Amino acid sequence: MMRTYSFLTIFLWSCMFHAIHMMPSQKRTNKHSRSERITGLSENDGKTLHRTKRGWMWNQFFLLEEYTGPDTQYVGKLHTDQDKGDGNLKYILTGDGAGSLFIIDENTGDIHAAKKLDREEKSLYVLRAKAIDRKTGRQVEPESEFIIKIHDINDNEPKFTKDLYTASIPEMSGVGTSVIQVTATDADDANYGNSAKVVYSILQGQPYFSVDPETGLIKTALPDMSRENKEQYQVVIQAKDMGGQMGGLSGTTTVNITLTDVNDNPPRFPQSTYQFSSPESAPPGTPLGRIKANDPDVGENAEIEYSISNGDGSDMFDIVNDKDTQEGIITVKKHLDFENKMLYTLRVEATNTHPDPRFLQLGPFKDTALVKISVEDIDEPPVFSRPWYLIEVDEDAKEGSIIGQVLAQDPDITKNAIKYSVDRHTDLDRIFNIYSGNGSLFISKPVDREETPWHNITVIASEINNPKQSSQIPVFIRILDINDHAPEFAKYYETFVCENAKAGQLIQTVSAVDKDEPPRGHKFFFEVVPEFAVHPNFSIVDNKDNTAGIMTRRNGYSRSKMSTYLLPIIIFDNDYPIQSSTGTLTIRVCACDSRGNMQSCNAEALLLPAGLSTGALVAILLCIIILLVLVVLFTALKRQRKKEPLIFSKDDVRDNIVTYNDEGGGEEDTQAFDIGTLRNPEAREESKMRRDVIPETIFQIRRTAPLWENIDVQDFIHRRLKENDLDPAAPPYDSLATYAYEGNDSIANSLSSLESLTTEGNQDYDYLSDWGPRFKKLADMYGGEDSDRD
């Protein structure tokens, strides 16, 4: 049994184009469809071919976008051969936009677009259609899928990717130099007509720039465009579809193009000559003025370096570059002198620091200008001949002697007179002075190198007509040493000799010091005093190195016979004039052990037993200390007790012991006793009664006869003494004076001259020098009296 197949015939219609497109129909199996037989021969097997009649049919399925007609836009018609026109079939549409965008007439199968469609939003809709029997609900045709394609119209203008483009290009670029490329897009269908074909053109910016119509690349159209003439350009580019034909839609964009700078301009001075002035007192580094060369370039291309190429003031002035303002600052390099030169001329050169090799053929990128500087005269202070002075003075220089001279002069043309003075803040002791007229320094007071080896003073030189114009100069005065100090022992030596010392044994090494500083160094010599040249006990050995050794000259020394020896030593120096002094070395005799270590040098140590140990000695010392403490405590307690009365009862009669602790002030003491009392008997107090005895009779108070004012004092005292001797009631009575032991006589005997039978003029005090260092001061006072008198 042969099956029959039905085919759907698809007719395509377009209202805008003349071409008719055909879409293949889908093959569907339909038992109830009628078939038409077409007889033909096959190329392969010669079998008979049959053509099946289509069951579905559409009149059109292409639709124009943006339809603006009054009615709904007709899309197409669904039809099947099973439709007898009796209304038994029902057409149903499903898929993209079915029911909303596309509606179908259930009875006729006509499809309409309910809304305006935009191809740029959706260009293709896929739908499915079927036909069913209203009575049975049975599908009379299999569901078939079809496509509705939206035809494009030119409804979108080209749009650029940016509303504003920014670009830059170096100035002086050649023709055809690429600047920037702009791009515009069209939303219309590029495969359908010329709606999306864009052509670029320039609306603004000619004749400087051009644009490629196909690529949108902007290029320069003029050669050697200068930034200094015009820096900013605004170019308007248009993009038009339809290949640029009439009726096409268009869009525009703006391109801001900036010409960047290149170093194509040399610096130029606005004037050829500059004039400045400077006072001659301007210190180095003082700015005098600014000059500037103009360069129309910018940035590093406009950086300028200034220099002094030549001129008679190139060594007196300098020029400094100001990087912020690109100016040259003229400054003073050395001190100016109006009297020496009043006008200087400089040749200043301005050069670009970053020249461009491409434009060197345009000429040298530098310029020069002439600068004239005039020096102004001012009243200057005096100028010393030296920056400082050094003067050397012997310390034995006499007062008033000239030690040196300072010189200053007025640098001005007037040559005003100069007055010299010493700044007393630097010479508070007024040791030095200066002659105001010629600047000679002289000594006002003696100088001592050992006290102050250097003096730093300041000398002031001022103009007499204008004292405010003054200058100062330091003067360093060095005091030169002379040999005016004798050498002496370097320190106080505590020397001892052992009782068991042997002859020729070294007991002490002495050295000397001298306040002077001889140029060849110190050299001291040690000798024994001539009176002790042959000393029986000790000798001196000069070590030739500024030291001397004290040697013993006999065996054994005894503390009991002589506990201390005095050894006078003379110390000489080797400078001129030779100075010498005598120092006395005190040598104590001490007890030593077998190794020569000192054990005791006190004479009281002889009374101690030789066999006492150290512990026994310590115990004895502790006992002595305890006894001393007890005595001190007993004395303190006794002083706190109340003194008992001298007489316990009236019947106890005994002699009184009266102690006088007050001492008079001598003949010059006029406050202890008034001599007027002796001359005025009426001033005496009334006679006092004795308190220690009971007088047997009451004596009447005796009135003495008046004395004349010119009575002899000695006679007056004798009279009063006689009256008191005869008066039993007049104290004092017998007295007892007790004097404590004051020690033995001094080995130097009495120093008082009261008992001396000789006068001061013929007294010889030279023996005081033999008493040792403790009497050195006294020996110097009395021994040098003759020299002082001379």
Solvent accessible surface area in square Angstrom, and as a share of the most:
residue,aa,sasa,rsa
1,M,241,1.08
2,M,122,0.55
3,R,180,0.66
4,T,51,0.30
5,Y,76,0.29
6,S,2,0.01
7,F,59,0.25
8,L,3,0.01
9,T,15,0.09
10,I,17,0.09
11,F,92,0.38
12,L,9,0.05
13,W,120,0.42
14,S,18,0.11
15,C,77,0.46
16,M,87,0.39
17,F,78,0.32
18,H,191,0.85
19,A,55,0.42
20,I,119,0.60
21,H,97,0.43
22,M,126,0.56
23,M,60,0.27
24,P,118,0.75
25,S,31,0.20
26,Q,70,0.31
27,K,127,0.54
28,R,42,0.15
29,T,81,0.47
30,N,9,0.05
31,K,178,0.76
32,H,119,0.53
33,S,11,0.07
34,R,157,0.57
35,S,58,0.37
36,E,71,0.32
37,R,159,0.58
38,I,67,0.34
39,T,108,0.63
40,G,25,0.24
41,L,150,0.75
42,S,25,0.16
43,E,177,0.80
44,N,147,0.75
45,D,83,0.43
46,G,37,0.36
47,K,132,0.56
48,T,69,0.40
49,L,97,0.48
50,H,78,0.35
51,R,118,0.43
52,T,19,0.11
53,K,66,0.28
54,R,93,0.34
55,G,2,0.02
56,W,1,0.00
57,M,69,0.31
58,W,9,0.03
59,N,67,0.34
60,Q,19,0.09
61,F,8,0.03
62,F,29,0.12
63,L,3,0.01
64,L,33,0.16
65,E,3,0.01
66,E,46,0.21
67,Y,81,0.31
68,T,117,0.68
69,G,31,0.30
70,P,136,0.86
71,D,106,0.55
72,T,71,0.41
73,Q,27,0.12
74,Y,74,0.28
75,V,2,0.01
76,G,1,0.01
77,K,52,0.22
78,L,0,0.00
79,H,57,0.25
80,T,0,0.00
81,D,34,0.18
82,Q,40,0.18
83,D,30,0.15
84,K,145,0.62
85,G,68,0.66
86,D,85,0.44
87,G,38,0.36
88,N,48,0.25
89,L,11,0.05
90,K,56,0.24
91,Y,2,0.01
92,I,47,0.24
93,L,18,0.09
94,T,51,0.30
95,G,30,0.29
96,D,55,0.29
97,G,21,0.21
98,A,31,0.24
99,G,62,0.59
100,S,62,0.40
101,L,39,0.20
102,F,0,0.00
103,I,81,0.41
104,I,36,0.18
105,D,61,0.32
106,E,79,0.35
107,N,86,0.44
108,T,58,0.34
109,G,0,0.00
110,D,32,0.16
111,I,1,0.01
112,H,53,0.24
113,A,4,0.03
114,A,44,0.34
115,K,125,0.53
116,K,119,0.50
117,L,8,0.04
118,D,38,0.20
119,R,33,0.12
120,E,53,0.24
121,E,148,0.66
122,K,89,0.38
123,S,47,0.30
124,L,78,0.39
125,Y,12,0.05
126,V,47,0.27
127,L,0,0.00
128,R,93,0.34
129,A,1,0.00
130,K,55,0.23
131,A,0,0.00
132,I,34,0.17
133,D,26,0.13
134,R,101,0.37
135,K,163,0.69
136,T,98,0.57
137,G,49,0.47
138,R,123,0.45
139,Q,72,0.32
140,V,21,0.12
141,E,2,0.01
142,P,44,0.28
143,E,76,0.34
144,S,3,0.02
145,E,86,0.39
146,F,13,0.05
147,I,52,0.26
148,I,0,0.00
149,K,100,0.42
150,I,3,0.01
151,H,18,0.08
152,D,5,0.02
153,I,48,0.24
154,N,41,0.21
155,D,48,0.25
156,N,38,0.19
157,E,69,0.31
158,P,1,0.01
159,K,133,0.56
160,F,25,0.11
161,T,92,0.53
162,K,115,0.49
163,D,133,0.69
164,L,95,0.47
165,Y,11,0.04
166,T,103,0.60
167,A,13,0.10
168,S,67,0.43
169,I,6,0.03
170,P,67,0.42
171,E,3,0.01
172,M,56,0.25
173,S,19,0.12
174,G,43,0.41
175,V,95,0.54
176,G,38,0.36
177,T,49,0.28
178,S,67,0.43
179,V,23,0.13
180,I,41,0.21
181,Q,99,0.44
182,V,0,0.00
183,T,63,0.37
184,A,10,0.08
185,T,85,0.50
186,D,23,0.12
187,A,61,0.47
188,D,8,0.04
189,D,34,0.18
190,A,77,0.60
191,N,146,0.75
192,Y,52,0.20
193,G,60,0.57
194,N,65,0.33
195,S,10,0.06
196,A,19,0.14
197,K,119,0.50
198,V,30,0.17
199,V,43,0.25
200,Y,16,0.06
201,S,43,0.28
202,I,25,0.12
203,L,99,0.49
204,Q,88,0.39
205,G,14,0.13
206,Q,117,0.52
207,P,80,0.50
208,Y,71,0.27
209,F,2,0.01
210,S,49,0.32
211,V,20,0.12
212,D,51,0.26
213,P,67,0.42
214,E,143,0.64
215,T,67,0.39
216,G,0,0.00
217,L,47,0.23
218,I,0,0.00
219,K,68,0.29
220,T,2,0.01
221,A,35,0.27
222,L,62,0.31
223,P,80,0.51
224,D,89,0.46
225,M,15,0.07
226,S,23,0.15
227,R,24,0.09
228,E,55,0.25
229,N,134,0.69
230,K,94,0.40
231,E,73,0.33
232,Q,103,0.46
233,Y,18,0.07
234,Q,95,0.42
235,V,0,0.00
236,V,28,0.16
237,I,0,0.00
238,Q,39,0.17
239,A,0,0.00
240,K,40,0.17
241,D,0,0.00
242,M,53,0.23
243,G,26,0.25
244,G,33,0.32
245,Q,106,0.47
246,M,180,0.80
247,G,70,0.67
248,G,13,0.12
249,L,61,0.31
250,S,48,0.31
251,G,15,0.15
252,T,77,0.45
253,T,5,0.03
254,T,33,0.19
255,V,0,0.00
256,N,43,0.22
257,I,0,0.00
258,T,31,0.18
259,L,1,0.01
260,T,55,0.32
261,D,26,0.14
262,V,15,0.08
263,N,3,0.01
264,D,15,0.08
265,N,34,0.18
266,P,31,0.19
267,P,0,0.00
268,R,114,0.42
269,F,20,0.08
270,P,89,0.56
271,Q,91,0.40
272,S,83,0.53
273,T,51,0.30
274,Y,24,0.09
275,Q,136,0.61
276,F,39,0.16
277,S,55,0.35
278,S,0,0.00
279,P,52,0.33
280,E,3,0.01
281,S,61,0.40
282,A,5,0.04
283,P,80,0.50
284,P,68,0.43
285,G,51,0.49
286,T,40,0.23
287,P,89,0.56
288,L,32,0.16
289,G,17,0.16
290,R,120,0.44
291,I,3,0.01
292,K,88,0.37
293,A,1,0.00
294,N,79,0.41
295,D,23,0.12
296,P,68,0.43
297,D,6,0.03
298,V,74,0.43
299,G,60,0.57
300,E,101,0.45
301,N,26,0.13
302,A,16,0.13
303,E,56,0.25
304,I,6,0.03
305,E,92,0.41
306,Y,6,0.02
307,S,48,0.31
308,I,36,0.18
309,S,59,0.38
310,N,89,0.46
311,G,34,0.32
312,D,78,0.40
313,G,0,0.00
314,S,49,0.31
315,D,74,0.39
316,M,29,0.13
317,F,2,0.01
318,D,63,0.33
319,I,15,0.08
320,V,74,0.43
321,N,44,0.23
322,D,30,0.15
323,K,134,0.57
324,D,134,0.69
325,T,61,0.35
326,Q,36,0.16
327,E,36,0.16
328,G,0,0.00
329,I,27,0.13
330,I,0,0.00
331,T,16,0.09
332,V,3,0.02
333,K,101,0.43
334,K,101,0.43
335,H,129,0.58
336,L,8,0.04
337,D,55,0.28
338,F,37,0.16
339,E,57,0.26
340,N,121,0.62
341,K,72,0.31
342,M,112,0.50
343,L,93,0.46
344,Y,9,0.03
345,T,41,0.24
346,L,1,0.00
347,R,87,0.32
348,V,0,0.00
349,E,37,0.17
350,A,0,0.00
351,T,46,0.27
352,N,7,0.03
353,T,47,0.28
354,H,80,0.36
355,P,69,0.44
356,D,24,0.13
357,P,105,0.66
358,R,144,0.53
359,F,19,0.08
360,L,95,0.47
361,Q,137,0.61
362,L,109,0.54
363,G,26,0.25
364,P,95,0.60
365,F,14,0.06
366,K,92,0.39
367,D,36,0.19
368,T,57,0.33
369,A,1,0.00
370,L,40,0.20
371,V,0,0.00
372,K,69,0.29
373,I,0,0.00
374,S,45,0.29
375,V,6,0.03
376,E,85,0.38
377,D,67,0.35
378,I,57,0.29
379,D,63,0.32
380,E,29,0.13
381,P,53,0.33
382,P,2,0.02
383,V,83,0.48
384,F,21,0.09
385,S,79,0.51
386,R,137,0.50
387,P,106,0.67
388,W,132,0.46
389,Y,9,0.03
390,L,85,0.42
391,I,16,0.08
392,E,89,0.40
393,V,8,0.04
394,D,68,0.35
395,E,12,0.05
396,D,79,0.41
397,A,27,0.21
398,K,158,0.67
399,E,105,0.47
400,G,42,0.41
401,S,40,0.26
402,I,107,0.54
403,I,28,0.14
404,G,20,0.19
405,Q,84,0.37
406,V,0,0.00
407,L,96,0.48
408,A,15,0.12
409,Q,116,0.52
410,D,2,0.01
411,P,29,0.18
412,D,8,0.04
413,I,118,0.60
414,T,102,0.59
415,K,116,0.49
416,N,31,0.16
417,A,61,0.47
418,I,22,0.11
419,K,106,0.45
420,Y,12,0.05
421,S,45,0.29
422,V,13,0.08
423,D,28,0.15
424,R,57,0.21
425,H,154,0.69
426,T,54,0.31
427,D,9,0.05
428,L,143,0.71
429,D,91,0.47
430,R,135,0.49
431,I,23,0.12
432,F,1,0.00
433,N,53,0.27
434,I,14,0.07
435,Y,101,0.38
436,S,54,0.35
437,G,65,0.62
438,N,76,0.39
439,G,0,0.00
440,S,9,0.06
441,L,0,0.00
442,F,32,0.14
443,I,1,0.00
444,S,41,0.27
445,K,96,0.41
446,P,94,0.59
447,V,12,0.07
448,D,51,0.26
449,R,25,0.09
450,E,46,0.21
451,E,139,0.62
452,T,47,0.28
453,P,62,0.39
454,W,117,0.41
455,H,24,0.11
456,N,93,0.48
457,I,4,0.02
458,T,24,0.14
459,V,0,0.00
460,I,40,0.20
461,A,0,0.00
462,S,19,0.12
463,E,1,0.00
464,I,99,0.50
465,N,117,0.60
466,N,47,0.24
467,P,92,0.58
468,K,184,0.78
469,Q,43,0.19
470,S,46,0.30
471,S,26,0.17
472,Q,113,0.50
473,I,11,0.06
474,P,56,0.35
475,V,0,0.00
476,F,68,0.28
477,I,0,0.00
478,R,106,0.39
479,I,4,0.02
480,L,56,0.28
481,D,39,0.20
482,I,47,0.24
483,N,4,0.02
484,D,61,0.32
485,H,46,0.21
486,A,34,0.26
487,P,0,0.00
488,E,93,0.42
489,F,36,0.15
490,A,45,0.35
491,K,133,0.56
492,Y,142,0.54
493,Y,14,0.06
494,E,128,0.57
495,T,2,0.01
496,F,64,0.27
497,V,1,0.00
498,C,9,0.05
499,E,49,0.22
500,N,83,0.43
501,A,3,0.02
502,K,134,0.57
503,A,53,0.41
504,G,47,0.45
505,Q,72,0.32
506,L,96,0.48
507,I,32,0.16
508,Q,39,0.17
509,T,62,0.36
510,V,0,0.00
511,S,35,0.23
512,A,11,0.09
513,V,73,0.42
514,D,20,0.11
515,K,128,0.54
516,D,2,0.01
517,E,111,0.50
518,P,21,0.13
519,P,132,0.83
520,R,199,0.73
521,G,32,0.31
522,H,67,0.30
523,K,60,0.25
524,F,6,0.02
525,F,70,0.29
526,F,8,0.03
527,E,92,0.41
528,V,28,0.16
529,V,18,0.10
530,P,96,0.60
531,E,139,0.63
532,F,66,0.28
533,A,69,0.53
534,V,124,0.71
535,H,14,0.06
536,P,95,0.60
537,N,20,0.10
538,F,1,0.00
539,S,32,0.20
540,I,28,0.14
541,V,74,0.43
542,D,30,0.16
543,N,66,0.34
544,K,135,0.57
545,D,90,0.47
546,N,41,0.21
547,T,30,0.17
548,A,0,0.00
549,G,3,0.03
550,I,0,0.00
551,M,43,0.19
552,T,3,0.02
553,R,108,0.39
554,R,85,0.31
555,N,103,0.53
556,G,24,0.23
557,Y,9,0.03
558,S,37,0.24
559,R,18,0.06
560,S,88,0.57
561,K,178,0.75
562,M,95,0.42
563,S,46,0.30
564,T,50,0.29
565,Y,25,0.09
566,L,73,0.36
567,L,1,0.00
568,P,10,0.07
569,I,0,0.00
570,I,26,0.13
571,I,0,0.00
572,F,55,0.23
573,D,7,0.04
574,N,56,0.28
575,D,31,0.16
576,Y,187,0.71
577,P,65,0.41
578,I,117,0.60
579,Q,50,0.22
580,S,52,0.34
581,S,28,0.18
582,T,60,0.35
583,G,14,0.14
584,T,19,0.11
585,L,4,0.02
586,T,30,0.18
587,I,0,0.00
588,R,93,0.34
589,V,0,0.00
590,C,0,0.00
591,A,21,0.16
592,C,20,0.12
593,D,43,0.22
594,S,112,0.72
595,R,212,0.77
596,G,33,0.32
597,N,83,0.43
598,M,90,0.40
599,Q,127,0.57
600,S,33,0.21
601,C,21,0.12
602,N,95,0.49
603,A,54,0.42
604,E,121,0.54
605,A,27,0.21
606,L,83,0.41
607,L,155,0.77
608,L,85,0.42
609,P,83,0.52
610,A,113,0.87
611,G,75,0.72
612,L,60,0.30
613,S,68,0.44
614,T,104,0.61
615,G,51,0.49
616,A,33,0.25
617,L,65,0.33
618,V,76,0.43
619,A,52,0.41
620,I,73,0.37
621,L,104,0.52
622,L,100,0.50
623,C,75,0.45
624,I,84,0.42
625,I,96,0.49
626,I,103,0.52
627,L,110,0.55
628,L,107,0.53
629,V,76,0.44
630,L,101,0.50
631,V,90,0.52
632,V,99,0.57
633,L,100,0.50
634,F,122,0.51
635,T,53,0.31
636,A,46,0.35
637,L,108,0.54
638,K,125,0.53
639,R,198,0.72
640,Q,145,0.64
641,R,165,0.60
642,K,188,0.80
643,K,188,0.80
644,E,135,0.60
645,P,89,0.56
646,L,120,0.60
647,I,45,0.23
648,F,138,0.57
649,S,59,0.38
650,K,152,0.64
651,D,127,0.66
652,D,35,0.18
653,V,95,0.55
654,R,134,0.49
655,D,114,0.59
656,N,30,0.15
657,I,116,0.59
658,V,59,0.34
659,T,102,0.59
660,Y,153,0.58
661,N,130,0.67
662,D,135,0.70
663,E,166,0.75
664,G,64,0.62
665,G,53,0.51
666,G,56,0.54
667,E,178,0.80
668,E,161,0.72
669,D,49,0.25
670,T,101,0.59
671,Q,165,0.73
672,A,76,0.59
673,F,121,0.50
674,D,95,0.49
675,I,94,0.48
676,G,31,0.29
677,T,47,0.27
678,L,40,0.20
679,R,106,0.39
680,N,70,0.36
681,P,17,0.11
682,E,134,0.60
683,A,57,0.44
684,R,107,0.39
685,E,144,0.64
686,E,119,0.53
687,S,79,0.51
688,K,129,0.55
689,M,100,0.45
690,R,67,0.24
691,R,238,0.87
692,D,20,0.10
693,V,31,0.18
694,I,118,0.60
695,P,48,0.30
696,E,176,0.79
697,T,78,0.46
698,I,127,0.64
699,F,113,0.47
700,Q,152,0.68
701,I,100,0.51
702,R,141,0.51
703,R,204,0.74
704,T,34,0.20
705,A,73,0.56
706,P,108,0.68
707,L,30,0.15
708,W,185,0.65
709,E,153,0.68
710,N,134,0.69
711,I,23,0.12
712,D,88,0.46
713,V,42,0.24
714,Q,121,0.54
715,D,56,0.29
716,F,5,0.02
717,I,80,0.40
718,H,102,0.46
719,R,108,0.40
720,R,23,0.08
721,L,101,0.50
722,K,136,0.58
723,E,47,0.21
724,N,64,0.33
725,D,106,0.55
726,L,134,0.67
727,D,30,0.16
728,P,82,0.51
729,A,21,0.16
730,A,22,0.17
731,P,83,0.52
732,P,97,0.61
733,Y,72,0.27
734,D,112,0.58
735,S,68,0.44
736,L,115,0.57
737,A,70,0.54
738,T,123,0.71
739,Y,190,0.72
740,A,90,0.70
741,Y,178,0.68
742,E,171,0.77
743,G,37,0.36
744,N,139,0.71
745,D,133,0.69
746,S,69,0.44
747,I,172,0.88
748,A,12,0.09
749,N,113,0.58
750,S,83,0.54
751,L,119,0.59
752,S,58,0.38
753,S,85,0.55
754,L,163,0.81
755,E,151,0.68
756,S,48,0.31
757,L,181,0.90
758,T,70,0.40
759,T,94,0.54
760,E,118,0.53
761,G,74,0.71
762,N,103,0.53
763,Q,62,0.27
764,D,89,0.46
765,Y,46,0.17
766,D,93,0.48
767,Y,98,0.37
768,L,5,0.02
769,S,68,0.44
770,D,80,0.42
771,W,58,0.20
772,G,5,0.05
773,P,52,0.33
774,R,210,0.77
775,F,61,0.26
776,K,102,0.43
777,K,148,0.63
778,L,49,0.25
779,A,8,0.06
780,D,82,0.43
781,M,117,0.52
782,Y,89,0.34
783,G,38,0.36
784,G,24,0.23
785,E,50,0.22
786,D,95,0.49
787,S,77,0.49
788,D,117,0.61
789,R,153,0.56
790,D,154,0.80
